[in-house]
Amino acid sequence: MTDAINAIAAKIHALELELEGEFAKQRAGLRHGLEHGKIVFDEQIIRRRRELRKSLGRYLLDARPLVALSAPVIYSLIIPFALVDAWVSLYQAICFRVYGIPQVRRSRYLVFDRAELPYLNVLEKLNCAYCSYVNGVIAYVREVGSRTEQHWCPIKHARRILGAHSRYRDFEAYGEGEHYRANLETLRRKLASEAQEPPTSNAA
C-alpha cells in the first residue's frame, strides 16, 4: 500500500479504538458488571427497568397479525444457519490446521447477554437470543472467510465492493501482479502469526 493509504488506514483504526472507548464509557454509566461471566445490574437499575417491561399477553395482543404469521418463516432460518455454523466450524477445524491459519474463536462472536435485561419479556428475550445467534454466526463465518481469502487470494477487486472485511485493505491492488507472489507469502506469514483474535476490534 502507498503511504497515503497506510495513513488513512491508521486513522480509521485510531477512530475505531476511540469509538470503542466511548462505548465502554457508556456501558460503565449503566452501573452493571460481570460476576462469573454473568451481567449483574445495580438493584435500583433492575427495579426501574422492570417497570418498563411489557407483559407477554400485552405484547402478543399488540402484535400485528402479519407479524405473527411471518414468525415461522423468520425462525425457520435457524436450520440453515445452524448447518452453516456446524459446517464452517468443521471446515476450519480441518483445513486451517492444514494451511497453518489460526482458528477463529467462535465464542467471541456468539454472545447471549441480552437475556439479563429486566425490561424484556420472555418472548423478547427469545427474539434477542435468535438475533444474537444468527448475526453472531454471520460475523463468525465472515472472519473464517476473510482468513481463507487472505491465505488463498488476497487481491482487491477492480470494482468497489460494499462491506469489505478489515483484511481487505491489505490485499494486493487489482492488476499489479509484479509482486503478487512475494506479497502473498508475506500476508500468509502475517496471518499464520496471528493469535486467535480478529485483526481489528468492532464497535458494539
Backbone torsions as a table, in degrees:
resi	resn	phi	psi	omega
1	MET	NA	154.2	177.6
2	THR	-75.4	166.1	178.7
3	ASP	-61.5	-37.5	-179.6
4	ALA	-63.4	-42.9	179.5
5	ILE	-67.0	-41.3	177.1
6	ASN	-60.5	-40.0	-179.5
7	ALA	-66.2	-42.9	178.6
8	ILE	-64.7	-42.6	178.5
9	ALA	-61.2	-39.1	178.2
10	ALA	-65.1	-39.7	177.4
11	LYS	-63.9	-42.3	179.1
12	ILE	-61.3	-44.3	179.4
13	HIS	-62.9	-40.9	178.9
14	ALA	-64.1	-39.7	178.5
15	LEU	-67.8	-36.4	176.3
16	GLU	-61.4	-42.8	178.1
17	LEU	-65.4	-39.4	178.5
18	GLU	-65.1	-41.2	178.8
19	LEU	-63.8	-43.2	178.1
20	GLU	-62.7	-36.1	176.6
21	GLY	-62.7	-39.2	178.1
22	GLU	-68.1	-38.6	175.5
23	PHE	-62.8	-38.4	178.9
24	ALA	-63.7	-40.4	177.0
25	LYS	-62.8	-40.3	179.5
26	GLN	-64.0	-42.9	178.7
27	ARG	-64.6	-37.8	-179.6
28	ALA	-63.8	-32.6	-179.0
29	GLY	-72.3	-11.5	-179.4
30	LEU	-87.0	1.0	176.6
31	ARG	54.0	59.6	171.5
32	HIS	-137.6	160.0	-179.5
33	GLY	-146.2	-174.3	-179.5
34	LEU	-115.4	132.3	172.8
35	GLU	-131.4	114.2	-177.9
36	HIS	55.5	38.4	177.5
37	GLY	81.0	2.6	-178.3
38	LYS	-109.6	138.7	178.7
39	ILE	-71.1	130.7	178.1
40	VAL	-125.0	119.9	179.2
41	PHE	-93.4	156.1	170.9
42	ASP	-61.9	140.1	-176.7
43	GLU	-56.9	-39.3	179.7
44	GLN	-63.9	-39.8	177.3
45	ILE	-64.2	-41.5	-179.5
46	ILE	-60.5	-45.9	-179.0
47	ARG	-61.6	-43.5	-179.5
48	ARG	-67.0	-40.3	-178.6
49	ARG	-71.1	-32.4	177.9
50	ARG	-63.3	-30.6	178.4
51	GLU	-66.4	-20.9	-180.0
52	LEU	-87.6	-7.9	-175.2
53	ARG	-70.8	134.3	174.6
54	LYS	-93.5	130.6	-177.8
55	SER	-61.1	154.8	-178.5
56	LEU	-61.5	-41.7	179.4
57	GLY	-60.9	-47.2	179.1
58	ARG	-65.1	-37.6	179.5
59	TYR	-61.3	-43.1	-180.0
60	LEU	-70.4	-39.3	179.9
61	LEU	-66.7	-32.1	-179.1
62	ASP	-80.6	-13.0	-177.7
63	ALA	-71.7	139.0	175.6
64	ARG	-70.2	144.1	-178.5
65	PRO	-54.4	-40.1	-179.0
66	LEU	-66.7	-30.2	176.7
67	VAL	-64.6	-44.6	179.3
68	ALA	-64.2	-40.2	-179.3
69	LEU	-69.2	-28.7	-179.2
70	SER	-82.3	-13.6	-176.5
71	ALA	-55.3	-44.9	179.1
72	PRO	-60.4	-33.7	178.5
73	VAL	-66.5	-44.1	179.7
74	ILE	-60.4	-50.4	-175.2
75	TYR	-73.5	-17.5	177.6
76	SER	-65.4	-20.7	179.5
77	LEU	-66.8	-14.2	-179.9
78	ILE	-60.7	-29.9	-178.0
79	ILE	-67.5	-57.0	179.1
80	PRO	-63.6	-34.8	179.7
81	PHE	-68.0	-37.6	177.5
82	ALA	-65.9	-38.3	177.4
83	LEU	-65.5	-44.1	177.8
84	VAL	-61.8	-44.5	178.6
85	ASP	-55.4	-50.2	-178.3
86	ALA	-66.7	-42.2	-175.4
87	TRP	-69.5	-41.7	179.2
88	VAL	-67.0	-37.1	177.1
89	SER	-62.0	-42.4	177.2
90	LEU	-65.4	-42.1	179.4
91	TYR	-57.5	-51.7	-176.8
92	GLN	-71.6	-31.3	178.3
93	ALA	-61.9	-34.4	-180.0
94	ILE	-90.0	-57.4	-169.2
95	CYS	-74.7	-37.4	-178.9
96	PHE	-64.5	-30.9	175.4
97	ARG	-65.7	-38.3	179.0
98	VAL	-67.3	-42.3	-176.8
99	TYR	-78.8	-16.1	-175.2
100	GLY	78.5	28.2	179.9
101	ILE	-98.8	131.2	176.1
102	PRO	-60.4	135.5	-179.0
103	GLN	-73.4	147.5	177.6
104	VAL	-76.7	130.5	179.8
105	ARG	-80.6	104.3	-174.5
106	ARG	-57.1	-36.9	-175.2
107	SER	-63.3	-20.3	178.4
108	ARG	-72.5	-20.1	-174.2
109	TYR	-103.6	-23.1	179.9
110	LEU	-104.9	101.3	-176.1
111	VAL	-120.6	128.2	-176.9
112	PHE	-124.7	68.0	-178.6
113	ASP	-106.8	-2.9	-178.8
114	ARG	-71.7	-18.1	177.6
115	ALA	-64.1	-17.3	179.6
116	GLU	-81.8	-7.4	-176.9
117	LEU	-75.6	118.8	-174.2
118	PRO	-73.0	-13.6	-178.4
119	TYR	-91.1	2.9	177.0
120	LEU	-101.4	139.6	174.2
121	ASN	-84.5	-179.8	-173.6
122	VAL	-60.3	-43.6	-178.0
123	LEU	-69.4	-38.5	176.9
124	GLU	-63.9	-37.5	177.6
125	LYS	-66.2	-38.0	177.1
126	LEU	-64.0	-44.6	178.0
127	ASN	-60.0	-42.1	179.5
128	CYS	-64.9	-39.4	178.2
129	ALA	-63.8	-39.8	178.6
130	TYR	-62.7	-48.8	179.6
131	CYS	-63.2	-38.9	178.4
132	SER	-61.1	-42.4	-178.3
133	TYR	-66.9	-51.4	-175.7
134	VAL	-62.3	-48.6	-179.3
135	ASN	-69.7	-31.5	175.0
136	GLY	-65.0	-42.2	177.4
137	VAL	-63.3	-41.4	178.8
138	ILE	-59.8	-46.2	-179.6
139	ALA	-65.9	-40.1	179.0
140	TYR	-63.4	-48.7	-179.9
141	VAL	-64.5	-37.3	178.5
142	ARG	-60.7	-42.3	179.7
143	GLU	-68.7	-39.2	175.3
144	VAL	-60.8	-44.0	179.5
145	GLY	-64.3	-39.6	-178.4
146	SER	-67.6	-36.1	177.2
147	ARG	-68.8	-37.3	177.3
148	THR	-63.8	-43.8	-179.7
149	GLU	-65.5	-39.4	178.4
150	GLN	-63.0	-34.8	-179.2
151	HIS	-75.1	-41.0	-170.6
152	TRP	-101.4	-33.5	-173.8
153	CYS	-151.4	64.9	-177.8
154	PRO	-81.6	68.5	179.9
155	ILE	-126.0	132.3	176.6
156	LYS	-69.3	154.5	175.9
157	HIS	-80.1	157.9	176.4
158	ALA	-68.2	-35.2	-179.8
159	ARG	-96.2	154.2	176.3
160	ARG	-69.1	133.2	177.3
161	ILE	-113.2	146.7	-179.1
162	LEU	-87.6	141.5	174.6
163	GLY	67.3	35.7	179.3
164	ALA	-62.4	142.3	178.9
165	HIS	-71.5	165.9	-171.7
166	SER	-67.1	-22.2	179.6
167	ARG	-75.9	-21.6	-172.2
168	TYR	-58.1	-35.3	-175.6
169	ARG	-65.8	-20.0	178.3
170	ASP	-87.9	-5.6	-175.4
171	PHE	-71.1	159.9	178.5
172	GLU	-63.4	138.1	176.8
173	ALA	-63.1	143.0	-178.7
174	TYR	-61.0	128.7	172.2
175	GLY	86.5	-5.7	-177.8
176	GLU	-72.0	-67.6	168.7
177	GLY	82.2	-31.6	-173.7
178	GLU	-59.7	-39.0	-177.0
179	HIS	-111.2	17.8	-174.1
180	TYR	-59.8	-47.6	-176.8
181	ARG	-62.2	-42.7	179.8
182	ALA	-66.6	-42.6	179.4
183	ASN	-66.9	-34.8	177.9
184	LEU	-60.4	-46.5	179.3
185	GLU	-65.6	-36.2	178.1
186	THR	-63.6	-45.2	-179.8
187	LEU	-68.2	-33.3	177.4
188	ARG	-67.8	-41.1	178.1
189	ARG	-66.4	-39.7	178.1
190	LYS	-62.1	-42.7	179.1
191	LEU	-65.4	-43.8	-178.4
192	ALA	-64.8	-25.9	-177.8
193	SER	-86.3	-7.1	-177.9
194	GLU	-71.4	150.5	169.1
195	ALA	-78.0	177.7	-178.3
196	GLN	-80.8	59.0	179.5
197	GLU	-137.1	152.0	173.8
198	PRO	-67.2	155.4	-174.9
199	PRO	-66.9	-30.7	177.3
200	THR	-135.2	148.1	178.9
201	SER	-78.3	145.2	177.7
202	ASN	-103.9	135.9	179.7
203	ALA	-67.4	139.4	179.8
204	ALA	-139.9	NA	NA
